[in-house]
Amino acid sequence: MRFLVDAQLPPAPARRMEAQGHEAEHVADCGLAAASDDAIRGHAERVGAVIVTKDEDFAVHHILSSGPAVV
């Protein structure tokens, strides 16, 4: 499984997931540290990643849309 850790969280969770055999990156790893939620969501969809965040805006967007992003 692939994960994308959002900016509200430190890079450490991504590193722990990688250590456990998952593909994981922090938004800072892919140049998205200051990106909008839409840009982060788009990247996650393109690479097939689950977004790991504490930002409830991602969950609200997921509930209100039929988009494929997983949060």
CHARMM-style PDB file with segment names, atoms N, HN, CA, C and O in Angstrom:
ATOM      1  N   MET     1       0.850  -1.168   0.000  1.00  0.00      PROA
ATOM      2  CA  MET     1       0.000   0.000   0.000  1.00  0.00      PROA
ATOM      3  C   MET     1       0.898   1.233   0.000  1.00  0.00      PROA
ATOM      4  O   MET     1       1.998   1.211   0.552  1.00  0.00      PROA
ATOM      5  N   ARG     2       0.427   2.287  -0.613  1.00  0.00      PROA
ATOM      6  HN  ARG     2      -0.467   2.305  -1.062  1.00  0.00      PROA
ATOM      7  CA  ARG     2       1.191   3.537  -0.701  1.00  0.00      PROA
ATOM      8  C   ARG     2       0.484   4.631   0.099  1.00  0.00      PROA
ATOM      9  O   ARG     2      -0.741   4.745   0.064  1.00  0.00      PROA
ATOM     10  N   PHE     3       1.271   5.434   0.820  1.00  0.00      PROA
ATOM     11  HN  PHE     3       2.266   5.342   0.848  1.00  0.00      PROA
ATOM     12  CA  PHE     3       0.738   6.481   1.672  1.00  0.00      PROA
ATOM     13  C   PHE     3       1.384   7.822   1.351  1.00  0.00      PROA
ATOM     14  O   PHE     3       2.553   7.889   0.970  1.00  0.00      PROA
ATOM     15  N   LEU     4       0.604   8.889   1.512  1.00  0.00      PROA
ATOM     16  HN  LEU     4      -0.345   8.835   1.821  1.00  0.00      PROA
ATOM     17  CA  LEU     4       1.092  10.258   1.400  1.00  0.00      PROA
ATOM     18  C   LEU     4       0.735  10.972   2.693  1.00  0.00      PROA
ATOM     19  O   LEU     4      -0.443  11.164   2.993  1.00  0.00      PROA
ATOM     20  N   VAL     5       1.747  11.368   3.463  1.00  0.00      PROA
ATOM     21  HN  VAL     5       2.705  11.212   3.220  1.00  0.00      PROA
ATOM     22  CA  VAL     5       1.535  12.018   4.755  1.00  0.00      PROA
ATOM     23  C   VAL     5       1.442  13.523   4.535  1.00  0.00      PROA
ATOM     24  O   VAL     5       2.330  14.128   3.934  1.00  0.00      PROA
ATOM     25  N   ASP     6       0.367  14.116   5.024  1.00  0.00      PROA
ATOM     26  HN  ASP     6      -0.354  13.624   5.512  1.00  0.00      PROA
ATOM     27  CA  ASP     6       0.083  15.534   4.836  1.00  0.00      PROA
ATOM     28  C   ASP     6       0.975  16.414   5.718  1.00  0.00      PROA
ATOM     29  O   ASP     6       1.620  15.937   6.652  1.00  0.00      PROA
ATOM     30  N   ALA     7       0.992  17.698   5.399  1.00  0.00      PROA
ATOM     31  HN  ALA     7       0.468  18.086   4.641  1.00  0.00      PROA
ATOM     32  CA  ALA     7       1.896  18.665   6.042  1.00  0.00      PROA
ATOM     33  C   ALA     7       1.622  18.885   7.529  1.00  0.00      PROA
ATOM     34  O   ALA     7       2.532  19.296   8.249  1.00  0.00      PROA
ATOM     35  N   GLN     8       0.414  18.630   8.014  1.00  0.00      PROA
ATOM     36  HN  GLN     8      -0.325  18.296   7.428  1.00  0.00      PROA
ATOM     37  CA  GLN     8       0.132  18.838   9.432  1.00  0.00      PROA
ATOM     38  C   GLN     8       0.825  17.800  10.307  1.00  0.00      PROA
ATOM     39  O   GLN     8       0.885  17.956  11.527  1.00  0.00      PROA
ATOM     40  N   LEU     9       1.337  16.762   9.702  1.00  0.00      PROA
ATOM     41  HN  LEU     9       1.288  16.636   8.711  1.00  0.00      PROA
ATOM     42  CA  LEU     9       2.051  15.714  10.420  1.00  0.00      PROA
ATOM     43  C   LEU     9       3.533  15.776  10.058  1.00  0.00      PROA
ATOM     44  O   LEU     9       3.883  16.201   8.957  1.00  0.00      PROA
ATOM     45  N   PRO    10       4.397  15.360  10.967  1.00  0.00      PROA
ATOM     46  CA  PRO    10       5.828  15.361  10.654  1.00  0.00      PROA
ATOM     47  C   PRO    10       6.167  14.218   9.688  1.00  0.00      PROA
ATOM     48  O   PRO    10       5.345  13.327   9.476  1.00  0.00      PROA
ATOM     49  N   PRO    11       7.351  14.238   9.110  1.00  0.00      PROA
ATOM     50  CA  PRO    11       7.764  13.166   8.203  1.00  0.00      PROA
ATOM     51  C   PRO    11       7.927  11.795   8.875  1.00  0.00      PROA
ATOM     52  O   PRO    11       7.928  10.773   8.189  1.00  0.00      PROA
ATOM     53  N   ALA    12       8.064  11.763  10.195  1.00  0.00      PROA
ATOM     54  HN  ALA    12       8.063  12.593  10.752  1.00  0.00      PROA
ATOM     55  CA  ALA    12       8.328  10.507  10.905  1.00  0.00      PROA
ATOM     56  C   ALA    12       7.316   9.395  10.602  1.00  0.00      PROA
ATOM     57  O   ALA    12       7.740   8.254  10.419  1.00  0.00      PROA
ATOM     58  N   PRO    13       6.004   9.659  10.538  1.00  0.00      PROA
ATOM     59  CA  PRO    13       5.082   8.559  10.210  1.00  0.00      PROA
ATOM     60  C   PRO    13       5.375   7.929   8.843  1.00  0.00      PROA
ATOM     61  O   PRO    13       5.256   6.714   8.681  1.00  0.00      PROA
ATOM     62  N   ALA    14       5.753   8.746   7.871  1.00  0.00      PROA
ATOM     63  HN  ALA    14       5.849   9.733   8.003  1.00  0.00      PROA
ATOM     64  CA  ALA    14       6.101   8.200   6.553  1.00  0.00      PROA
ATOM     65  C   ALA    14       7.322   7.296   6.668  1.00  0.00      PROA
ATOM     66  O   ALA    14       7.370   6.232   6.051  1.00  0.00      PROA
ATOM     67  N   ARG    15       8.299   7.712   7.450  1.00  0.00      PROA
ATOM     68  HN  ARG    15       8.260   8.576   7.951  1.00  0.00      PROA
ATOM     69  CA  ARG    15       9.515   6.903   7.615  1.00  0.00      PROA
ATOM     70  C   ARG    15       9.200   5.579   8.308  1.00  0.00      PROA
ATOM     71  O   ARG    15       9.758   4.540   7.953  1.00  0.00      PROA
ATOM     72  N   ARG    16       8.305   5.617   9.296  1.00  0.00      PROA
ATOM     73  HN  ARG    16       7.852   6.460   9.584  1.00  0.00      PROA
ATOM     74  CA  ARG    16       7.924   4.378   9.988  1.00  0.00      PROA
ATOM     75  C   ARG    16       7.186   3.434   9.059  1.00  0.00      PROA
ATOM     76  O   ARG    16       7.413   2.224   9.088  1.00  0.00      PROA
ATOM     77  N   MET    17       6.300   3.984   8.229  1.00  0.00      PROA
ATOM     78  HN  MET    17       6.116   4.967   8.205  1.00  0.00      PROA
ATOM     79  CA  MET    17       5.582   3.141   7.271  1.00  0.00      PROA
ATOM     80  C   MET    17       6.546   2.510   6.273  1.00  0.00      PROA
ATOM     81  O   MET    17       6.405   1.339   5.921  1.00  0.00      PROA
ATOM     82  N   GLU    18       7.529   3.293   5.816  1.00  0.00      PROA
ATOM     83  HN  GLU    18       7.643   4.244   6.102  1.00  0.00      PROA
ATOM     84  CA  GLU    18       8.543   2.755   4.905  1.00  0.00      PROA
ATOM     85  C   GLU    18       9.331   1.628   5.576  1.00  0.00      PROA
ATOM     86  O   GLU    18       9.630   0.614   4.945  1.00  0.00      PROA
ATOM     87  N   ALA    19       9.663   1.807   6.848  1.00  0.00      PROA
ATOM     88  HN  ALA    19       9.421   2.630   7.361  1.00  0.00      PROA
ATOM     89  CA  ALA    19      10.420   0.794   7.580  1.00  0.00      PROA
ATOM     90  C   ALA    19       9.634  -0.510   7.713  1.00  0.00      PROA
ATOM     91  O   ALA    19      10.212  -1.583   7.888  1.00  0.00      PROA
ATOM     92  N   GLN    20       8.302  -0.397   7.628  1.00  0.00      PROA
ATOM     93  HN  GLN    20       7.833   0.474   7.486  1.00  0.00      PROA
ATOM     94  CA  GLN    20       7.449  -1.579   7.727  1.00  0.00      PROA
ATOM     95  C   GLN    20       7.107  -2.157   6.355  1.00  0.00      PROA
ATOM     96  O   GLN    20       6.260  -3.042   6.238  1.00  0.00      PROA
ATOM     97  N   GLY    21       7.777  -1.645   5.318  1.00  0.00      PROA
ATOM     98  HN  GLY    21       8.465  -0.925   5.413  1.00  0.00      PROA
ATOM     99  CA  GLY    21       7.608  -2.225   3.988  1.00  0.00      PROA
ATOM    100  C   GLY    21       6.596  -1.555   3.081  1.00  0.00      PROA
ATOM    101  O   GLY    21       6.347  -2.039   1.978  1.00  0.00      PROA
ATOM    102  N   HSD    22       6.009  -0.456   3.516  1.00  0.00      PROA
ATOM    103  HN  HSD    22       6.211  -0.062   4.413  1.00  0.00      PROA
ATOM    104  CA  HSD    22       5.046   0.266   2.684  1.00  0.00      PROA
ATOM    105  C   HSD    22       5.759   1.353   1.884  1.00  0.00      PROA
ATOM    106  O   HSD    22       6.841   1.806   2.257  1.00  0.00      PROA
ATOM    107  N   GLU    23       5.150   1.757   0.798  1.00  0.00      PROA
ATOM    108  HN  GLU    23       4.271   1.389   0.494  1.00  0.00      PROA
ATOM    109  CA  GLU    23       5.620   2.939   0.089  1.00  0.00      PROA
ATOM    110  C   GLU    23       4.980   4.138   0.780  1.00  0.00      PROA
ATOM    111  O   GLU    23       3.762   4.180   0.947  1.00  0.00      PROA
ATOM    112  N   ALA    24       5.783   5.098   1.178  1.00  0.00      PROA
ATOM    113  HN  ALA    24       6.773   5.064   1.043  1.00  0.00      PROA
ATOM    114  CA  ALA    24       5.253   6.263   1.882  1.00  0.00      PROA
ATOM    115  C   ALA    24       6.137   7.461   1.617  1.00  0.00      PROA
ATOM    116  O   ALA    24       7.356   7.344   1.488  1.00  0.00      PROA
ATOM    117  N   GLU    25       5.501   8.611   1.537  1.00  0.00      PROA
ATOM    118  HN  GLU    25       4.511   8.707   1.642  1.00  0.00      PROA
ATOM    119  CA  GLU    25       6.240   9.858   1.409  1.00  0.00      PROA
ATOM    120  C   GLU    25       5.497  10.957   2.134  1.00  0.00      PROA
ATOM    121  O   GLU    25       4.274  10.923   2.268  1.00  0.00      PROA
ATOM    122  N   HSD    26       6.252  11.923   2.594  1.00  0.00      PROA
ATOM    123  HN  HSD    26       7.245  11.950   2.485  1.00  0.00      PROA
ATOM    124  CA  HSD    26       5.678  13.116   3.196  1.00  0.00      PROA
ATOM    125  C   HSD    26       5.515  14.132   2.079  1.00  0.00      PROA
ATOM    126  O   HSD    26       6.268  14.093   1.106  1.00  0.00      PROA
ATOM    127  N   VAL    27       4.554  15.038   2.189  1.00  0.00      PROA
ATOM    128  HN  VAL    27       3.942  15.069   2.979  1.00  0.00      PROA
ATOM    129  CA  VAL    27       4.347  16.026   1.123  1.00  0.00      PROA
ATOM    130  C   VAL    27       5.614  16.828   0.835  1.00  0.00      PROA
ATOM    131  O   VAL    27       5.820  17.270  -0.295  1.00  0.00      PROA
ATOM    132  N   ALA    28       6.459  17.019   1.839  1.00  0.00      PROA
ATOM    133  HN  ALA    28       6.291  16.660   2.757  1.00  0.00      PROA
ATOM    134  CA  ALA    28       7.717  17.745   1.621  1.00  0.00      PROA
ATOM    135  C   ALA    28       8.670  16.956   0.721  1.00  0.00      PROA
ATOM    136  O   ALA    28       9.501  17.550   0.034  1.00  0.00      PROA
ATOM    137  N   ASP    29       8.560  15.642   0.715  1.00  0.00      PROA
ATOM    138  HN  ASP    29       7.885  15.159   1.273  1.00  0.00      PROA
ATOM    139  CA  ASP    29       9.419  14.797  -0.116  1.00  0.00      PROA
ATOM    140  C   ASP    29       9.138  14.984  -1.602  1.00  0.00      PROA
ATOM    141  O   ASP    29      10.016  14.767  -2.437  1.00  0.00      PROA
ATOM    142  N   CYS    30       7.926  15.381  -1.926  1.00  0.00      PROA
ATOM    143  HN  CYS    30       7.212  15.557  -1.248  1.00  0.00      PROA
ATOM    144  CA  CYS    30       7.546  15.487  -3.340  1.00  0.00      PROA
ATOM    145  C   CYS    30       7.230  16.931  -3.734  1.00  0.00      PROA
ATOM    146  O   CYS    30       6.553  17.172  -4.733  1.00  0.00      PROA
ATOM    147  N   GLY    31       7.727  17.894  -2.942  1.00  0.00      PROA
ATOM    148  HN  GLY    31       8.277  17.699  -2.130  1.00  0.00      PROA
ATOM    149  CA  GLY    31       7.570  19.302  -3.293  1.00  0.00      PROA
ATOM    150  C   GLY    31       6.185  19.871  -3.073  1.00  0.00      PROA
ATOM    151  O   GLY    31       5.827  20.874  -3.690  1.00  0.00      PROA
ATOM    152  N   LEU    32       5.397  19.253  -2.207  1.00  0.00      PROA
ATOM    153  HN  LEU    32       5.688  18.438  -1.706  1.00  0.00      PROA
ATOM    154  CA  LEU    32       4.031  19.703  -1.976  1.00  0.00      PROA
ATOM    155  C   LEU    32       3.799  20.237  -0.560  1.00  0.00      PROA
ATOM    156  O   LEU    32       2.656  20.308  -0.111  1.00  0.00      PROA
ATOM    157  N   ALA    33       4.856  20.607   0.140  1.00  0.00      PROA
ATOM    158  HN  ALA    33       5.785  20.549  -0.225  1.00  0.00      PROA
ATOM    159  CA  ALA    33       4.719  21.049   1.536  1.00  0.00      PROA
ATOM    160  C   ALA    33       3.790  22.241   1.692  1.00  0.00      PROA
ATOM    161  O   ALA    33       3.067  22.330   2.684  1.00  0.00      PROA
ATOM    162  N   ALA    34       3.795  23.159   0.731  1.00  0.00      PROA
ATOM    163  HN  ALA    34       4.383  23.087  -0.075  1.00  0.00      PROA
ATOM    164  CA  ALA    34       2.946  24.351   0.813  1.00  0.00      PROA
ATOM    165  C   ALA    34       1.807  24.299  -0.199  1.00  0.00      PROA
ATOM    166  O   ALA    34       1.190  25.323  -0.493  1.00  0.00      PROA
ATOM    167  N   ALA    35       1.529  23.125  -0.726  1.00  0.00      PROA
ATOM    168  HN  ALA    35       2.031  22.293  -0.487  1.00  0.00      PROA
ATOM    169  CA  ALA    35       0.514  22.982  -1.781  1.00  0.00      PROA
ATOM    170  C   ALA    35      -0.903  23.011  -1.214  1.00  0.00      PROA
ATOM    171  O   ALA    35      -1.122  22.783  -0.024  1.00  0.00      PROA
ATOM    172  N   SER    36      -1.834  23.291  -2.078  1.00  0.00      PROA
ATOM    173  HN  SER    36      -1.656  23.476  -3.044  1.00  0.00      PROA
ATOM    174  CA  SER    36      -3.252  23.283  -1.704  1.00  0.00      PROA
ATOM    175  C   SER    36      -3.727  21.842  -1.507  1.00  0.00      PROA
ATOM    176  O   SER    36      -3.094  20.891  -1.967  1.00  0.00      PROA
ATOM    177  N   ASP    37      -4.853  21.708  -0.813  1.00  0.00      PROA
ATOM    178  HN  ASP    37      -5.367  22.480  -0.439  1.00  0.00      PROA
ATOM    179  CA  ASP    37      -5.441  20.382  -0.634  1.00  0.00      PROA
ATOM    180  C   ASP    37      -5.737  19.744  -1.990  1.00  0.00      PROA
ATOM    181  O   ASP    37      -5.545  18.540  -2.161  1.00  0.00      PROA
ATOM    182  N   ASP    38      -6.198  20.530  -2.945  1.00  0.00      PROA
ATOM    183  HN  ASP    38      -6.354  21.508  -2.806  1.00  0.00      PROA
ATOM    184  CA  ASP    38      -6.503  19.991  -4.275  1.00  0.00      PROA
ATOM    185  C   ASP    38      -5.250  19.425  -4.946  1.00  0.00      PROA
ATOM    186  O   ASP    38      -5.304  18.367  -5.573  1.00  0.00      PROA
ATOM    187  N   ALA    39      -4.132  20.124  -4.814  1.00  0.00      PROA
ATOM    188  HN  ALA    39      -4.088  20.983  -4.304  1.00  0.00      PROA
ATOM    189  CA  ALA    39      -2.882  19.644  -5.409  1.00  0.00      PROA
ATOM    190  C   ALA    39      -2.420  18.361  -4.728  1.00  0.00      PROA
ATOM    191  O   ALA    39      -1.951  17.437  -5.392  1.00  0.00      PROA
ATOM    192  N   ILE    40      -2.550  18.304  -3.422  1.00  0.00      PROA
ATOM    193  HN  ILE    40      -2.931  19.055  -2.882  1.00  0.00      PROA
ATOM    194  CA  ILE    40      -2.166  17.107  -2.674  1.00  0.00      PROA
ATOM    195  C   ILE    40      -3.074  15.945  -3.046  1.00  0.00      PROA
ATOM    196  O   ILE    40      -2.606  14.829  -3.269  1.00  0.00      PROA
ATOM    197  N   ARG    41      -4.357  16.207  -3.111  1.00  0.00      PROA
ATOM    198  HN  ARG    41      -4.737  17.114  -2.930  1.00  0.00      PROA
ATOM    199  CA  ARG    41      -5.329  15.184  -3.496  1.00  0.00      PROA
ATOM    200  C   ARG    41      -5.020  14.668  -4.900  1.00  0.00      PROA
ATOM    201  O   ARG    41      -5.049  13.462  -5.144  1.00  0.00      PROA
ATOM    202  N   GLY    42      -4.723  15.585  -5.820  1.00  0.00      PROA
ATOM    203  HN  GLY    42      -4.699  16.565  -5.622  1.00  0.00      PROA
ATOM    204  CA  GLY    42      -4.410  15.197  -7.194  1.00  0.00      PROA
ATOM    205  C   GLY    42      -3.170  14.323  -7.269  1.00  0.00      PROA
ATOM    206  O   GLY    42      -3.145  13.335  -8.002  1.00  0.00      PROA
ATOM    207  N   HSD    43      -2.143  14.685  -6.513  1.00  0.00      PROA
ATOM    208  HN  HSD    43      -2.163  15.487  -5.917  1.00  0.00      PROA
ATOM    209  CA  HSD    43      -0.922  13.868  -6.487  1.00  0.00      PROA
ATOM    210  C   HSD    43      -1.224  12.471  -5.947  1.00  0.00      PROA
ATOM    211  O   HSD    43      -0.782  11.469  -6.509  1.00  0.00      PROA
ATOM    212  N   ALA    44      -1.974  12.417  -4.862  1.00  0.00      PROA
ATOM    213  HN  ALA    44      -2.333  13.231  -4.406  1.00  0.00      PROA
ATOM    214  CA  ALA    44      -2.317  11.126  -4.263  1.00  0.00      PROA
ATOM    215  C   ALA    44      -3.089  10.256  -5.250  1.00  0.00      PROA
ATOM    216  O   ALA    44      -2.844   9.054  -5.342  1.00  0.00      PROA
ATOM    217  N   GLU    45      -4.009  10.851  -5.979  1.00  0.00      PROA
ATOM    218  HN  GLU    45      -4.209  11.828  -5.905  1.00  0.00      PROA
ATOM    219  CA  GLU    45      -4.776  10.094  -6.967  1.00  0.00      PROA
ATOM    220  C   GLU    45      -3.864   9.594  -8.092  1.00  0.00      PROA
ATOM    221  O   GLU    45      -3.996   8.450  -8.527  1.00  0.00      PROA
ATOM    222  N   ARG    46      -2.947  10.433  -8.562  1.00  0.00      PROA
ATOM    223  HN  ARG    46      -2.840  11.363  -8.209  1.00  0.00      PROA
ATOM    224  CA  ARG    46      -2.046  10.045  -9.653  1.00  0.00      PROA
ATOM    225  C   ARG    46      -1.137   8.880  -9.272  1.00  0.00      PROA
ATOM    226  O   ARG    46      -0.875   7.997 -10.088  1.00  0.00      PROA
ATOM    227  N   VAL    47      -0.656   8.883  -8.027  1.00  0.00      PROA
ATOM    228  HN  VAL    47      -0.869   9.601  -7.364  1.00  0.00      PROA
ATOM    229  CA  VAL    47       0.283   7.841  -7.614  1.00  0.00      PROA
ATOM    230  C   VAL    47      -0.392   6.687  -6.868  1.00  0.00      PROA
ATOM    231  O   VAL    47       0.271   5.718  -6.497  1.00  0.00      PROA
ATOM    232  N   GLY    48      -1.695   6.786  -6.649  1.00  0.00      PROA
ATOM    233  HN  GLY    48      -2.233   7.573  -6.950  1.00  0.00      PROA
ATOM    234  CA  GLY    48      -2.424   5.722  -5.975  1.00  0.00      PROA
ATOM    235  C   GLY    48      -2.156   5.634  -4.486  1.00  0.00      PROA
ATOM    236  O   GLY    48      -2.082   4.541  -3.925  1.00  0.00      PROA
ATOM    237  N   ALA    49      -2.011   6.796  -3.842  1.00  0.00      PROA
ATOM    238  HN  ALA    49      -2.072   7.683  -4.298  1.00  0.00      PROA
ATOM    239  CA  ALA    49      -1.688   6.829  -2.412  1.00  0.00      PROA
ATOM    240  C   ALA    49      -2.904   7.162  -1.557  1.00  0.00      PROA
ATOM    241  O   ALA    49      -3.818   7.866  -1.985  1.00  0.00      PROA
ATOM    242  N   VAL    50      -2.886   6.642  -0.356  1.00  0.00      PROA
ATOM    243  HN  VAL    50      -2.144   6.069  -0.008  1.00  0.00      PROA
ATOM    244  CA  VAL    50      -3.862   6.991   0.675  1.00  0.00      PROA
ATOM    245  C   VAL    50      -3.293   8.199   1.414  1.00  0.00      PROA
ATOM    246  O   VAL    50      -2.125   8.197   1.803  1.00  0.00      PROA
ATOM    247  N   ILE    51      -4.111   9.225   1.608  1.00  0.00      PROA
ATOM    248  HN  ILE    51      -5.060   9.226   1.293  1.00  0.00      PROA
ATOM    249  CA  ILE    51      -3.660  10.429   2.307  1.00  0.00      PROA
ATOM    250  C   ILE    51      -3.802  10.214   3.818  1.00  0.00      PROA
ATOM    251  O   ILE    51      -4.871   9.862   4.316  1.00  0.00      PROA
ATOM    252  N   VAL    52      -2.705  10.434   4.523  1.00  0.00      PROA
ATOM    253  HN  VAL    52      -1.836  10.720   4.119  1.00  0.00      PROA
ATOM    254  CA  VAL    52      -2.700  10.349   5.986  1.00  0.00      PROA
ATOM    255  C   VAL    52      -2.643  11.789   6.487  1.00  0.00      PROA
ATOM    256  O   VAL    52      -1.668  12.499   6.244  1.00  0.00      PROA
ATOM    257  N   THR    53      -3.689  12.213   7.184  1.00  0.00      PROA
ATOM    258  HN  THR    53      -4.482  11.636   7.382  1.00  0.00      PROA
ATOM    259  CA  THR    53      -3.795  13.606   7.589  1.00  0.00      PROA
ATOM    260  C   THR    53      -4.620  13.742   8.857  1.00  0.00      PROA
ATOM    261  O   THR    53      -5.338  12.823   9.249  1.00  0.00      PROA
ATOM    262  N   LYS    54      -4.507  14.895   9.487  1.00  0.00      PROA
ATOM    263  HN  LYS    54      -3.923  15.642   9.168  1.00  0.00      PROA
ATOM    264  CA  LYS    54      -5.415  15.233  10.582  1.00  0.00      PROA
ATOM    265  C   LYS    54      -6.286  16.415  10.167  1.00  0.00      PROA
ATOM    266  O   LYS    54      -7.014  16.976  10.986  1.00  0.00      PROA
ATOM    267  N   ASP    55      -6.208  16.787   8.895  1.00  0.00      PROA
ATOM    268  HN  ASP    55      -5.616  16.332   8.230  1.00  0.00      PROA
ATOM    269  CA  ASP    55      -6.983  17.882   8.314  1.00  0.00      PROA
ATOM    270  C   ASP    55      -8.357  17.349   7.911  1.00  0.00      PROA
ATOM    271  O   ASP    55      -8.477  16.570   6.966  1.00  0.00      PROA
ATOM    272  N   GLU    56      -9.381  17.774   8.631  1.00  0.00      PROA
ATOM    273  HN  GLU    56      -9.283  18.407   9.399  1.00  0.00      PROA
ATOM    274  CA  GLU    56     -10.715  17.237   8.350  1.00  0.00      PROA
ATOM    275  C   GLU    56     -11.266  17.672   6.995  1.00  0.00      PROA
ATOM    276  O   GLU    56     -12.244  17.095   6.520  1.00  0.00      PROA
ATOM    277  N   ASP    57     -10.662  18.672   6.366  1.00  0.00      PROA
ATOM    278  HN  ASP    57      -9.867  19.140   6.752  1.00  0.00      PROA
ATOM    279  CA  ASP    57     -11.128  19.094   5.045  1.00  0.00      PROA
ATOM    280  C   ASP    57     -11.041  17.962   4.021  1.00  0.00      PROA
ATOM    281  O   ASP    57     -11.895  17.864   3.140  1.00  0.00      PROA
ATOM    282  N   PHE    58     -10.028  17.112   4.124  1.00  0.00      PROA
ATOM    283  HN  PHE    58      -9.334  17.192   4.840  1.00  0.00      PROA
ATOM    284  CA  PHE    58      -9.908  15.984   3.205  1.00  0.00      PROA
ATOM    285  C   PHE    58     -11.076  15.016   3.388  1.00  0.00      PROA
ATOM    286  O   PHE    58     -11.643  14.535   2.407  1.00  0.00      PROA
ATOM    287  N   ALA    59     -11.435  14.732   4.633  1.00  0.00      PROA
ATOM    288  HN  ALA    59     -10.974  15.123   5.430  1.00  0.00      PROA
ATOM    289  CA  ALA    59     -12.541  13.818   4.902  1.00  0.00      PROA
ATOM    290  C   ALA    59     -13.865  14.409   4.433  1.00  0.00      PROA
ATOM    291  O   ALA    59     -14.689  13.703   3.852  1.00  0.00      PROA
ATOM    292  N   VAL    60     -14.072  15.688   4.680  1.00  0.00      PROA
ATOM    293  HN  VAL    60     -13.403  16.261   5.153  1.00  0.00      PROA
ATOM    294  CA  VAL    60     -15.307  16.347   4.238  1.00  0.00      PROA
ATOM    295  C   VAL    60     -15.399  16.300   2.718  1.00  0.00      PROA
ATOM    296  O   VAL    60     -16.457  15.980   2.174  1.00  0.00      PROA
ATOM    297  N   HSD    61     -14.315  16.611   2.031  1.00  0.00      PROA
ATOM    298  HN  HSD    61     -13.456  16.871   2.473  1.00  0.00      PROA
ATOM    299  CA  HSD    61     -14.316  16.554   0.572  1.00  0.00      PROA
ATOM    300  C   HSD    61     -14.639  15.145   0.089  1.00  0.00      PROA
ATOM    301  O   HSD    61     -15.419  14.970  -0.847  1.00  0.00      PROA
ATOM    302  N   HSD    62     -14.044  14.146   0.722  1.00  0.00      PROA
ATOM    303  HN  HSD    62     -13.410  14.287   1.482  1.00  0.00      PROA
ATOM    304  CA  HSD    62     -14.283  12.765   0.325  1.00  0.00      PROA
ATOM    305  C   HSD    62     -15.750  12.385   0.501  1.00  0.00      PROA
ATOM    306  O   HSD    62     -16.328  11.717  -0.356  1.00  0.00      PROA
ATOM    307  N   ILE    63     -16.342  12.802   1.593  1.00  0.00      PROA
ATOM    308  HN  ILE    63     -15.872  13.345   2.289  1.00  0.00      PROA
ATOM    309  CA  ILE    63     -17.751  12.483   1.862  1.00  0.00      PROA
ATOM    310  C   ILE    63     -18.675  13.164   0.863  1.00  0.00      PROA
ATOM    311  O   ILE    63     -19.656  12.573   0.411  1.00  0.00      PROA
ATOM    312  N   LEU    64     -18.356  14.423   0.517  1.00  0.00      PROA
ATOM    313  HN  LEU    64     -17.559  14.903   0.884  1.00  0.00      PROA
ATOM    314  CA  LEU    64     -19.221  15.207  -0.361  1.00  0.00      PROA
ATOM    315  C   LEU    64     -19.011  14.921  -1.850  1.00  0.00      PROA
ATOM    316  O   LEU    64     -19.843  15.307  -2.671  1.00  0.00      PROA
ATOM    317  N   SER    65     -17.943  14.270  -2.199  1.00  0.00      PROA
ATOM    318  HN  SER    65     -17.267  13.956  -1.532  1.00  0.00      PROA
ATOM    319  CA  SER    65     -17.692  14.011  -3.621  1.00  0.00      PROA
ATOM    320  C   SER    65     -17.654  12.507  -3.867  1.00  0.00      PROA
ATOM    321  O   SER    65     -17.615  11.693  -2.944  1.00  0.00      PROA
ATOM    322  N   SER    66     -17.665  12.193  -5.107  1.00  0.00      PROA
ATOM    323  HN  SER    66     -17.697  12.854  -5.856  1.00  0.00      PROA
ATOM    324  CA  SER    66     -17.563  10.782  -5.460  1.00  0.00      PROA
ATOM    325  C   SER    66     -16.155  10.468  -5.965  1.00  0.00      PROA
ATOM    326  O   SER    66     -15.930   9.448  -6.617  1.00  0.00      PROA
ATOM    327  N   GLY    67     -15.205  11.366  -5.650  1.00  0.00      PROA
ATOM    328  HN  GLY    67     -15.388  12.194  -5.120  1.00  0.00      PROA
ATOM    329  CA  GLY    67     -13.837  11.202  -6.106  1.00  0.00      PROA
ATOM    330  C   GLY    67     -13.176   9.969  -5.512  1.00  0.00      PROA
ATOM    331  O   GLY    67     -13.615   9.456  -4.483  1.00  0.00      PROA
ATOM    332  N   PRO    68     -12.114   9.492  -6.167  1.00  0.00      PROA
ATOM    333  CA  PRO    68     -11.469   8.255  -5.741  1.00  0.00      PROA
ATOM    334  C   PRO    68     -10.476   8.405  -4.599  1.00  0.00      PROA
ATOM    335  O   PRO    68      -9.978   7.400  -4.092  1.00  0.00      PROA
ATOM    336  N   ALA    69     -10.168   9.643  -4.173  1.00  0.00      PROA
ATOM    337  HN  ALA    69     -10.573  10.459  -4.584  1.00  0.00      PROA
ATOM    338  CA  ALA    69      -9.157   9.812  -3.126  1.00  0.00      PROA
ATOM    339  C   ALA    69      -9.566   9.116  -1.838  1.00  0.00      PROA
ATOM    340  O   ALA    69     -10.718   9.198  -1.413  1.00  0.00      PROA
ATOM    341  N   VAL    70      -8.641   8.453  -1.243  1.00  0.00      PROA
ATOM    342  HN  VAL    70      -7.705   8.387  -1.589  1.00  0.00      PROA
ATOM    343  CA  VAL    70      -8.879   7.753   0.014  1.00  0.00      PROA
ATOM    344  C   VAL    70      -8.145   8.513   1.102  1.00  0.00      PROA
ATOM    345  O   VAL    70      -6.984   8.887   0.935  1.00  0.00      PROA
ATOM    346  N   VAL    71      -8.828   8.742   2.221  1.00  0.00      PROA
ATOM    347  HN  VAL    71      -9.771   8.439   2.357  1.00  0.00      PROA
ATOM    348  CA  VAL    71      -8.242   9.507   3.316  1.00  0.00      PROA
ATOM    349  C   VAL    71      -8.230   8.637   4.559  1.00  0.00      PROA
ATOM    350  OT1 VAL    71      -7.777   9.077   5.616  1.00  0.00      PROA
TER     351      VAL     71
END
